[in-house]
Amino acid sequence: MQIRVAYLLSDCLVPDAGNTLLAPGSHRALGPLETVNPGTADPPGALEPMLRAGDAFLWENRLFHRQGLNFQPQTRKAIMFGYSYAWLAPNDYVVQDQEWLAQITEPIARQLLGALRKPNTQIDDGPLREWTERHGVRRASEVAAARL
């Protein structure tokens, strides 16, 4: 449903430095995840990747993930982006700064940044829809309909 990417701005080369924990394969779980030990929220196989500033990693949002605790003296810094279908409700930065949005003039960029979203409505996908039609790109809904 959503792909996320984290781009590290600081090193996370030791455990307990605020690294993002991931549990490979957990997105396939049909029910609640089992935990390793009582008192932990992490499922079996959870990994704490050790990454350098400049590294990036991708994961699908249904994968178990959480921010690790940071017991190190350095602040962990990262930039995270998510890409999902337009019909999914945003969960971060739902309302963008209007002064900042006013500086964005490219219509598709405005769409992707939520500038075309009206309160309690779905996003206006006009700019991207027009671009796909102009370039002959078929939308996923069209591909699915053709298969029926």
DORO-805838 format. One record per residue (C-alpha): x, y, z; residue in three letters. Coordinates in steps of 0.05 Angstrom, whole numbers, plus 5000, padded with zeros to 4 digits. Layout:
<sites>
    u    v    w residuo
    X    Y    Z     ALA
...
</sites>
This chain:
<sites>
    u    v    w residuo
 5000 5000 5000     MET
 5057 5048 5016     GLN
 5131 5046 5002     ILE
 5175 5084 5049     ARG
 5248 5105 5043     VAL
 5293 5129 5098     ALA
 5355 5169 5082     TYR
 5404 5172 5140     LEU
 5436 5239 5156     LEU
 5476 5211 5214     SER
 5513 5147 5228     ASP
 5476 5091 5264     CYS
 5534 5041 5270     LEU
 5521 5013 5340     VAL
 5460 4983 5373     PRO
 5412 5029 5410     ASP
 5429 5090 5367     ALA
 5357 5102 5346     GLY
 5362 5056 5286     ASN
 5296 5036 5253     THR
 5281 4963 5270     LEU
 5251 4919 5216     LEU
 5224 4848 5216     ALA
 5233 4815 5148     PRO
 5172 4776 5125     GLY
 5126 4806 5179     SER
 5083 4838 5125     HIS
 5057 4768 5108     ARG
 5030 4755 5179     ALA
 4956 4742 5179     LEU
 4945 4756 5252     GLY
 4981 4787 5311     PRO
 5056 4779 5310     LEU
 5088 4734 5361     GLU
 5139 4766 5407     THR
 5207 4735 5425     VAL
 5202 4745 5500     ASN
 5149 4772 5547     PRO
 5160 4846 5555     GLY
 5185 4859 5484     THR
 5143 4884 5427     ALA
 5191 4860 5373     ASP
 5173 4797 5333     PRO
 5223 4741 5320     PRO
 5275 4761 5268     GLY
 5271 4836 5280     ALA
 5334 4869 5254     LEU
 5369 4932 5275     GLU
 5409 4953 5213     PRO
 5474 4988 5224     MET
 5478 5044 5173     LEU
 5522 5103 5155     ARG
 5502 5174 5140     ALA
 5483 5174 5066     GLY
 5454 5103 5067     ASP
 5381 5094 5049     ALA
 5334 5036 5058     PHE
 5264 5020 5031     LEU
 5207 4981 5062     TRP
 5134 4969 5051     GLU
 5092 5001 5105     ASN
 5058 4936 5127     ARG
 5127 4909 5147     LEU
 5137 4911 5222     PHE
 5180 4973 5235     HIS
 5192 5018 5293     ARG
 5242 5070 5315     GLN
 5294 5041 5360     GLY
 5312 5073 5426     LEU
 5372 5119 5425     ASN
 5418 5112 5485     PHE
 5477 5143 5449     GLN
 5500 5215 5459     PRO
 5489 5233 5385     GLN
 5422 5252 5357     THR
 5398 5205 5302     ARG
 5376 5244 5241     LYS
 5340 5216 5180     ALA
 5293 5239 5126     ILE
 5235 5192 5111     MET
 5189 5194 5051     PHE
 5128 5153 5036     GLY
 5096 5140 4969     TYR
 5026 5111 4966     SER
 4962 5112 4926     TYR
 4929 5180 4926     ALA
 4866 5152 4957     TRP
 4902 5133 5021     LEU
 4894 5185 5074     ALA
 4960 5220 5092     PRO
 4987 5203 5160     ASN
 5044 5254 5166     ASP
 5044 5327 5150     TYR
 4970 5327 5131     VAL
 4969 5403 5128     VAL
 5028 5436 5093     GLN
 5051 5507 5106     ASP
 5011 5550 5058     GLN
 5068 5600 5047     GLU
 5115 5543 5027     TRP
 5062 5512 4981     LEU
 5051 5579 4947     ALA
 5123 5576 4922     GLN
 5111 5509 4887     ILE
 5087 5524 4817     THR
 5093 5457 4780     GLU
 5023 5425 4780     PRO
 5045 5353 4791     ILE
 5091 5374 4849     ALA
 5033 5412 4880     ARG
 4989 5350 4873     GLN
 5041 5304 4905     LEU
 5052 5353 4962     LEU
 4978 5356 4978     GLY
 4966 5427 4955     ALA
 4906 5404 4914     LEU
 4873 5367 4972     ARG
 4810 5399 4997     LYS
 4787 5387 5069     PRO
 4750 5320 5078     ASN
 4758 5302 5004     THR
 4802 5261 4961     GLN
 4861 5293 4926     ILE
 4850 5327 4859     ASP
 4891 5281 4813     ASP
 4879 5325 4751     GLY
 4953 5344 4737     PRO
 4979 5273 4741     LEU
 4919 5244 4704     ARG
 4930 5295 4648     GLU
 5004 5277 4644     TRP
 4990 5203 4640     THR
 4938 5214 4585     GLU
 4986 5259 4546     ARG
 5042 5208 4550     HIS
 5000 5146 4538     GLY
 5011 5117 4607     VAL
 4955 5070 4630     ARG
 4930 5078 4700     ARG
 4929 5017 4747     ALA
 4852 5020 4747     SER
 4851 5016 4671     GLU
 4898 4956 4671     VAL
 4856 4921 4724     ALA
 4791 4935 4686     ALA
 4822 4907 4622     ALA
 4836 4841 4658     ARG
 4764 4831 4679     LEU
</sites>
